[in-house]
Amino acid sequence: MTMVGDTSDMLSRLRMVLPGRWFSDNAPVLDALLTGLARAWSGLYGLLGAVQAQTRIASASGIFLDIASADYLGGSLPRRPGENDTAYSARIRNNLIAPRATRAGVVGMLTGLTGRTPVVFEPLNASDTGGYNVNLGYNTAGGYGSMNLPYQFFVSVYRPNDSPISNAGGYGTGPGGYNDAPMFYASATEFTGTVSDAEIYAAVAAVIPTSSIAWTQISN
């Protein structure tokens, strides 16, 4: 089946521009010559399409995605080990349009990163601290506020709980693995969803307002 831009397509286009009375329909020598030219033009056509795709993040691939991330986000969003182009492209685009400098921005960024909603506490926010007889109960709701912590807040971040090989057995643990856990070979692709603590801290620093301080705690 002939596709636009392939060798057969280019060959037919070259034949179309030649005077019909000059050559017969069956001209093997001519076809051999034109096929060489068609193959070169087909390669150039494919290269042009590949270059055009790299001009947009949504269609870029390979090293060009890493370059786009460095251009727009500096070194704050590197590719994770084993991460494919589709996942990395989505992370770059989501990061570009993510809201920032707000509480909702912090919660949204961390939720998207870890898949778990963080807990944010602002000592100067009455909605967080509560008051007597209003949203306050020891070990139940609210918390101690403070006028000495302006532009500061506390955020508890939870690591992702969907590690792909967390329940896998290992060598020497029997046919069923440790405690009958399944055994399998793991590669770099098994860790593509892994989020490091350093990435979480970097995400918080990238979202909060410049004048604020986020006291961050990371736990499981």
C-alpha atoms as a printed R data frame, in Angstrom:
    type eleno elety resid chain resno       x       y       z
1   ATOM     1    CA   MET     A     1   0.000   0.000   0.000
2   ATOM     2    CA   THR     A     2   1.421   3.349  -1.057
3   ATOM     3    CA   MET     A     3   1.676   5.985   1.671
4   ATOM     4    CA   VAL     A     4   2.193   9.690   1.124
5   ATOM     5    CA   GLY     A     5   5.913  10.399   1.077
6   ATOM     6    CA   ASP     A     6   7.172   6.812   0.777
7   ATOM     7    CA   THR     A     7   9.429   5.614  -2.031
8   ATOM     8    CA   SER     A     8   6.576   4.355  -4.221
9   ATOM     9    CA   ASP     A     9   4.726   7.644  -3.864
10  ATOM    10    CA   MET     A    10   7.796   9.669  -4.763
11  ATOM    11    CA   LEU     A    11   8.521   7.388  -7.725
12  ATOM    12    CA   SER     A    12   5.024   7.881  -9.114
13  ATOM    13    CA   ARG     A    13   5.321  11.640  -8.701
14  ATOM    14    CA   LEU     A    14   8.610  11.671 -10.630
15  ATOM    15    CA   ARG     A    15   7.080   9.595 -13.423
16  ATOM    16    CA   MET     A    16   4.112  11.982 -13.624
17  ATOM    17    CA   VAL     A    17   6.296  14.981 -14.520
18  ATOM    18    CA   LEU     A    18   8.052  13.173 -17.393
19  ATOM    19    CA   PRO     A    19   6.595  13.495 -20.886
20  ATOM    20    CA   GLY     A    20   4.445  10.422 -21.462
21  ATOM    21    CA   ARG     A    21   5.631   9.870 -25.045
22  ATOM    22    CA   TRP     A    22   9.296   9.724 -24.082
23  ATOM    23    CA   PHE     A    23   9.189   6.434 -22.172
24  ATOM    24    CA   SER     A    24   7.020   3.340 -22.220
25  ATOM    25    CA   ASP     A    25   5.072   2.203 -19.176
26  ATOM    26    CA   ASN     A    26   7.539  -0.638 -18.721
27  ATOM    27    CA   ALA     A    27  10.974   0.996 -18.411
28  ATOM    28    CA   PRO     A    28  13.064  -0.936 -15.846
29  ATOM    29    CA   VAL     A    29  16.233   1.087 -16.374
30  ATOM    30    CA   LEU     A    30  14.360   4.357 -15.934
31  ATOM    31    CA   ASP     A    31  12.518   3.018 -12.900
32  ATOM    32    CA   ALA     A    32  15.805   1.957 -11.293
33  ATOM    33    CA   LEU     A    33  17.230   5.444 -11.785
34  ATOM    34    CA   LEU     A    34  14.116   7.194 -10.535
35  ATOM    35    CA   THR     A    35  13.808   4.830  -7.565
36  ATOM    36    CA   GLY     A    36  17.188   6.001  -6.303
37  ATOM    37    CA   LEU     A    37  16.017   9.609  -6.476
38  ATOM    38    CA   ALA     A    38  12.652   8.690  -4.962
39  ATOM    39    CA   ARG     A    39  14.290   6.962  -2.016
40  ATOM    40    CA   ALA     A    40  16.348  10.069  -1.259
41  ATOM    41    CA   TRP     A    41  13.305  12.344  -1.516
42  ATOM    42    CA   SER     A    42  11.326   9.967   0.688
43  ATOM    43    CA   GLY     A    43  14.037  10.188   3.349
44  ATOM    44    CA   LEU     A    44  13.992  13.971   3.189
45  ATOM    45    CA   TYR     A    45  10.200  14.001   3.456
46  ATOM    46    CA   GLY     A    46  10.333  11.802   6.554
47  ATOM    47    CA   LEU     A    47  13.057  13.989   8.076
48  ATOM    48    CA   LEU     A    48  10.969  17.097   7.437
49  ATOM    49    CA   GLY     A    49   7.996  15.528   9.218
50  ATOM    50    CA   ALA     A    50  10.170  14.533  12.172
51  ATOM    51    CA   VAL     A    51  11.636  18.026  12.459
52  ATOM    52    CA   GLN     A    52   8.194  19.596  12.251
53  ATOM    53    CA   ALA     A    53   6.973  17.365  15.099
54  ATOM    54    CA   GLN     A    54   9.745  18.644  17.387
55  ATOM    55    CA   THR     A    55   8.469  22.228  17.167
56  ATOM    56    CA   ARG     A    56   5.592  21.441  19.560
57  ATOM    57    CA   ILE     A    57   5.824  19.801  22.979
58  ATOM    58    CA   ALA     A    58   2.669  17.785  22.307
59  ATOM    59    CA   SER     A    59   4.287  16.059  19.322
60  ATOM    60    CA   ALA     A    60   7.981  16.176  20.294
61  ATOM    61    CA   SER     A    61   9.837  12.999  21.176
62  ATOM    62    CA   GLY     A    62  13.148  11.710  22.453
63  ATOM    63    CA   ILE     A    63  15.858  14.156  23.411
64  ATOM    64    CA   PHE     A    64  13.765  17.053  22.079
65  ATOM    65    CA   LEU     A    65  11.367  16.636  25.024
66  ATOM    66    CA   ASP     A    66  14.296  16.907  27.422
67  ATOM    67    CA   ILE     A    67  15.440  20.043  25.596
68  ATOM    68    CA   ALA     A    68  11.940  21.545  25.812
69  ATOM    69    CA   SER     A    69  11.811  20.839  29.537
70  ATOM    70    CA   ALA     A    70  15.191  22.527  30.031
71  ATOM    71    CA   ASP     A    71  14.104  25.526  27.934
72  ATOM    72    CA   TYR     A    72  10.817  26.142  29.732
73  ATOM    73    CA   LEU     A    73  11.482  24.793  33.226
74  ATOM    74    CA   GLY     A    74  15.231  24.848  33.670
75  ATOM    75    CA   GLY     A    75  16.398  21.744  35.484
76  ATOM    76    CA   SER     A    76  13.333  21.462  37.717
77  ATOM    77    CA   LEU     A    77  11.597  18.711  35.722
78  ATOM    78    CA   PRO     A    78  14.049  16.072  34.468
79  ATOM    79    CA   ARG     A    79  12.901  12.824  32.904
80  ATOM    80    CA   ARG     A    80  12.427  10.000  35.401
81  ATOM    81    CA   PRO     A    81  14.377   6.755  34.908
82  ATOM    82    CA   GLY     A    82  12.621   4.688  32.264
83  ATOM    83    CA   GLU     A    83   9.908   7.296  31.655
84  ATOM    84    CA   ASN     A    84   8.502   7.135  28.138
85  ATOM    85    CA   ASP     A    85   7.844  10.124  25.889
86  ATOM    86    CA   THR     A    86   4.049  10.104  26.357
87  ATOM    87    CA   ALA     A    87   4.232  10.321  30.145
88  ATOM    88    CA   TYR     A    88   7.044  12.879  30.132
89  ATOM    89    CA   SER     A    89   5.287  15.091  27.582
90  ATOM    90    CA   ALA     A    90   2.132  15.092  29.714
91  ATOM    91    CA   ARG     A    91   4.128  16.060  32.820
92  ATOM    92    CA   ILE     A    92   5.834  18.942  31.024
93  ATOM    93    CA   ARG     A    93   2.568  20.347  29.655
94  ATOM    94    CA   ASN     A    94   0.757  19.967  32.967
95  ATOM    95    CA   ASN     A    95   3.584  21.727  34.773
96  ATOM    96    CA   LEU     A    96   3.544  24.646  32.330
97  ATOM    97    CA   ILE     A    97  -0.123  25.473  32.978
98  ATOM    98    CA   ALA     A    98  -0.311  24.485  36.646
99  ATOM    99    CA   PRO     A    99  -1.594  27.255  38.964
100 ATOM   100    CA   ARG     A   100   1.017  28.680  41.314
101 ATOM   101    CA   ALA     A   101   1.425  30.996  44.297
102 ATOM   102    CA   THR     A   102  -1.831  29.808  45.888
103 ATOM   103    CA   ARG     A   103  -2.846  27.169  48.397
104 ATOM   104    CA   ALA     A   104  -4.914  25.451  45.721
105 ATOM   105    CA   GLY     A   105  -1.857  25.430  43.486
106 ATOM   106    CA   VAL     A   106   0.216  23.658  46.146
107 ATOM   107    CA   VAL     A   107  -2.488  21.061  46.764
108 ATOM   108    CA   GLY     A   108  -3.091  20.516  43.053
109 ATOM   109    CA   MET     A   109   0.584  20.142  42.192
110 ATOM   110    CA   LEU     A   110   1.279  17.651  44.984
111 ATOM   111    CA   THR     A   111  -1.897  15.678  44.325
112 ATOM   112    CA   GLY     A   112  -0.989  15.343  40.658
113 ATOM   113    CA   LEU     A   113   2.574  14.367  41.540
114 ATOM   114    CA   THR     A   114   1.875  11.760  44.214
115 ATOM   115    CA   GLY     A   115  -1.732  10.768  43.569
116 ATOM   116    CA   ARG     A   116  -2.544  11.573  47.218
117 ATOM   117    CA   THR     A   117  -3.976  14.787  48.639
118 ATOM   118    CA   PRO     A   118  -1.602  16.609  51.026
119 ATOM   119    CA   VAL     A   119  -2.648  18.229  54.291
120 ATOM   120    CA   VAL     A   120  -2.000  21.977  54.524
121 ATOM   121    CA   PHE     A   121  -2.113  23.933  57.776
122 ATOM   122    CA   GLU     A   122  -1.728  27.711  57.975
123 ATOM   123    CA   PRO     A   123  -1.201  29.046  61.520
124 ATOM   124    CA   LEU     A   124  -2.767  32.399  60.557
125 ATOM   125    CA   ASN     A   125  -5.773  30.874  58.815
126 ATOM   126    CA   ALA     A   126  -8.779  30.659  61.123
127 ATOM   127    CA   SER     A   127 -10.345  28.057  58.866
128 ATOM   128    CA   ASP     A   128  -7.420  25.761  59.678
129 ATOM   129    CA   THR     A   129  -6.927  26.573  63.340
130 ATOM   130    CA   GLY     A   130 -10.577  26.788  64.285
131 ATOM   131    CA   GLY     A   131 -11.736  28.531  67.439
132 ATOM   132    CA   TYR     A   132 -13.477  27.719  70.687
133 ATOM   133    CA   ASN     A   133 -16.716  25.923  69.905
134 ATOM   134    CA   VAL     A   134 -16.025  26.421  66.206
135 ATOM   135    CA   ASN     A   135 -14.261  23.645  64.263
136 ATOM   136    CA   LEU     A   136 -11.971  22.826  67.160
137 ATOM   137    CA   GLY     A   137 -11.514  19.668  69.156
138 ATOM   138    CA   TYR     A   138  -8.416  18.170  70.733
139 ATOM   139    CA   ASN     A   139  -6.974  15.450  68.475
140 ATOM   140    CA   THR     A   140 -10.004  15.834  66.219
141 ATOM   141    CA   ALA     A   141 -10.025  19.122  64.335
142 ATOM   142    CA   GLY     A   142  -8.284  22.465  64.220
143 ATOM   143    CA   GLY     A   143  -4.872  23.305  65.623
144 ATOM   144    CA   TYR     A   144  -2.895  25.917  67.495
145 ATOM   145    CA   GLY     A   145  -2.524  29.138  65.543
146 ATOM   146    CA   SER     A   146   0.329  31.592  65.836
147 ATOM   147    CA   MET     A   147   0.819  35.249  65.002
148 ATOM   148    CA   ASN     A   148   4.576  34.641  64.927
149 ATOM   149    CA   LEU     A   149   4.527  32.655  61.689
150 ATOM   150    CA   PRO     A   150   3.504  35.126  58.985
151 ATOM   151    CA   TYR     A   151   3.630  33.890  55.391
152 ATOM   152    CA   GLN     A   152   4.413  30.378  56.602
153 ATOM   153    CA   PHE     A   153   2.480  27.136  56.504
154 ATOM   154    CA   PHE     A   154   2.905  23.430  57.153
155 ATOM   155    CA   VAL     A   155   2.282  20.803  54.504
156 ATOM   156    CA   SER     A   156   2.211  17.034  55.009
157 ATOM   157    CA   VAL     A   157   2.922  15.194  51.767
158 ATOM   158    CA   TYR     A   158   2.304  11.488  51.273
159 ATOM   159    CA   ARG     A   159   4.476   9.391  49.011
160 ATOM   160    CA   PRO     A   160   2.761   7.446  46.207
161 ATOM   161    CA   ASN     A   161   1.525   4.086  47.457
162 ATOM   162    CA   ASP     A   162   1.479   2.272  44.118
163 ATOM   163    CA   SER     A   163   5.087   1.130  43.813
164 ATOM   164    CA   PRO     A   164   4.961  -1.540  41.070
165 ATOM   165    CA   ILE     A   165   7.307  -4.042  42.707
166 ATOM   166    CA   SER     A   166   6.673  -3.393  46.388
167 ATOM   167    CA   ASN     A   167   5.032  -6.810  46.847
168 ATOM   168    CA   ALA     A   168   7.297  -8.824  44.583
169 ATOM   169    CA   GLY     A   169   9.427 -11.631  45.898
170 ATOM   170    CA   GLY     A   170  13.122 -12.066  45.237
171 ATOM   171    CA   TYR     A   171  15.731 -14.739  44.677
172 ATOM   172    CA   GLY     A   172  15.884 -17.454  47.306
173 ATOM   173    CA   THR     A   173  12.376 -16.867  48.591
174 ATOM   174    CA   GLY     A   174  10.782 -19.971  47.148
175 ATOM   175    CA   PRO     A   175   8.532 -20.576  44.152
176 ATOM   176    CA   GLY     A   176   5.919 -18.160  45.406
177 ATOM   177    CA   GLY     A   177   8.277 -15.491  46.667
178 ATOM   178    CA   TYR     A   178   8.423 -14.112  50.182
179 ATOM   179    CA   ASN     A   179   5.098 -14.823  51.905
180 ATOM   180    CA   ASP     A   180   3.843 -16.164  48.571
181 ATOM   181    CA   ALA     A   181   4.481 -12.842  46.822
182 ATOM   182    CA   PRO     A   182   4.886 -13.245  43.043
183 ATOM   183    CA   MET     A   183   8.384 -13.157  41.604
184 ATOM   184    CA   PHE     A   184   9.314 -11.413  38.343
185 ATOM   185    CA   TYR     A   185  12.170  -9.611  36.648
186 ATOM   186    CA   ALA     A   186  12.097  -5.827  37.074
187 ATOM   187    CA   SER     A   187  13.508  -3.328  34.623
188 ATOM   188    CA   ALA     A   188  13.809   0.451  34.566
189 ATOM   189    CA   THR     A   189  10.295   0.684  33.142
190 ATOM   190    CA   GLU     A   190   8.921  -0.736  36.398
191 ATOM   191    CA   PHE     A   191  10.071   2.405  38.213
192 ATOM   192    CA   THR     A   192   8.632   5.040  35.881
193 ATOM   193    CA   GLY     A   193   6.034   6.102  38.448
194 ATOM   194    CA   THR     A   194   8.523   6.440  41.282
195 ATOM   195    CA   VAL     A   195   8.535   9.917  42.814
196 ATOM   196    CA   SER     A   196  11.573  10.812  44.893
197 ATOM   197    CA   ASP     A   197  11.498  13.004  47.982
198 ATOM   198    CA   ALA     A   198  13.762  15.476  46.175
199 ATOM   199    CA   GLU     A   199  11.136  15.796  43.433
200 ATOM   200    CA   ILE     A   200   8.449  16.502  46.029
201 ATOM   201    CA   TYR     A   201  10.530  19.222  47.692
202 ATOM   202    CA   ALA     A   202  11.295  20.752  44.293
203 ATOM   203    CA   ALA     A   203   7.592  20.769  43.406
204 ATOM   204    CA   VAL     A   204   6.709  22.606  46.619
205 ATOM   205    CA   ALA     A   205   9.458  25.168  46.065
206 ATOM   206    CA   ALA     A   206   8.285  25.753  42.495
207 ATOM   207    CA   VAL     A   207   4.667  26.450  43.473
208 ATOM   208    CA   ILE     A   208   4.728  28.512  46.683
209 ATOM   209    CA   PRO     A   209   4.947  32.322  46.581
210 ATOM   210    CA   THR     A   210   8.479  33.704  46.715
211 ATOM   211    CA   SER     A   211   7.941  35.413  50.074
212 ATOM   212    CA   SER     A   212   6.508  32.367  51.865
213 ATOM   213    CA   ILE     A   213   7.954  29.380  53.712
214 ATOM   214    CA   ALA     A   214   6.522  25.868  53.454
215 ATOM   215    CA   TRP     A   215   7.528  23.565  56.304
216 ATOM   216    CA   THR     A   216   7.250  20.243  54.504
217 ATOM   217    CA   GLN     A   217   6.908  16.780  56.008
218 ATOM   218    CA   ILE     A   218   6.978  13.689  53.784
219 ATOM   219    CA   SER     A   219   5.613  10.373  54.986
220 ATOM   220    CA   ASN     A   220   4.099   7.158  53.706
